[in-house]
């Protein structure tokens, strides 16, 4: 009976915390090509349907989102800023 209670007890998290080293680089290399493909397909759709206003709006939005993927350290800086605003060290 005691061994089953020990197994049911919550385990302690690792003393060093969660290792997120290289997470931003992984996300950037995984999502950036996918992002470019989606942007290309949608942009071509807007051009072929001659919706120039929506095309321009989409390109501006795509550039803003693309900055997140291609500017070095933007994810880390943003995450630290959000954590600091929330009071997390």
C-alpha positions in Angstrom: 0.0 0.0 0.0 2.8 2.4 0.8 4.5 1.9 -2.5 1.3 2.8 -4.4 1.1 6.0 -2.4 4.7 6.9 -3.2 4.0 6.4 -6.9 0.9 8.6 -6.7 2.8 11.4 -5.0 3.8 14.3 -7.3 7.4 14.4 -8.5 9.7 17.3 -8.0 10.6 19.4 -11.1 14.2 19.4 -12.2 16.3 21.7 -10.1 17.6 23.7 -13.1 14.1 24.3 -14.5 13.0 23.5 -18.1 15.8 23.8 -20.7 14.6 26.0 -23.6 18.0 26.5 -25.1 17.6 26.6 -28.9 13.8 26.6 -28.8 13.5 29.9 -30.7 15.9 28.7 -33.4 13.9 25.5 -33.7 10.6 27.4 -34.1 12.2 29.8 -36.6 13.6 27.0 -38.8 10.3 25.0 -38.5 7.7 27.7 -39.1 9.6 30.2 -41.4 9.5 28.0 -44.6 5.9 27.1 -43.9 5.0 30.7 -43.4 6.6 31.7 -46.7 4.7 29.0 -48.6 1.4 30.1 -47.1 2.1 33.8 -47.8 3.0 33.0 -51.4 -0.1 31.0 -52.0 -2.4 33.6 -50.5 -0.7 36.5 -52.3 -1.0 34.7 -55.6 -4.7 34.1 -54.9 -5.3 37.8 -54.2 -3.4 38.8 -57.4 -5.3 36.4 -59.6 -8.6 37.5 -58.3 -7.5 41.2 -58.7 -8.2 42.2 -55.1 -5.4 44.7 -54.9 -6.6 46.3 -51.7 -6.7 43.0 -49.9 -3.4 42.0 -51.4 -1.7 45.2 -50.0 -3.3 44.7 -46.6 -2.1 41.0 -46.6 1.5 41.9 -47.6 1.7 44.5 -44.8 0.5 42.0 -42.3 2.8 39.3 -43.7 5.8 41.6 -43.4 4.9 42.4 -39.8 4.6 38.7 -38.9 7.7 37.9 -40.9 9.7 40.2 -38.7 9.0 37.8 -35.8 10.5 34.9 -37.7 13.5 36.6 -39.3 14.8 39.2 -36.9 17.3 37.6 -34.5 16.4 37.4 -30.9 13.0 39.0 -31.3 11.2 36.0 -29.8 13.5 36.0 -26.7 13.2 39.8 -26.2 9.5 39.7 -26.5 9.2 36.7 -24.1 11.4 38.5 -21.6 9.4 41.7 -21.9 6.1 39.8 -21.4 7.5 37.9 -18.4 8.8 41.1 -16.9 5.4 42.8 -17.4 3.8 39.9 -15.6 6.3 40.0 -12.8 7.9 36.7 -13.6 11.7 36.6 -13.1 
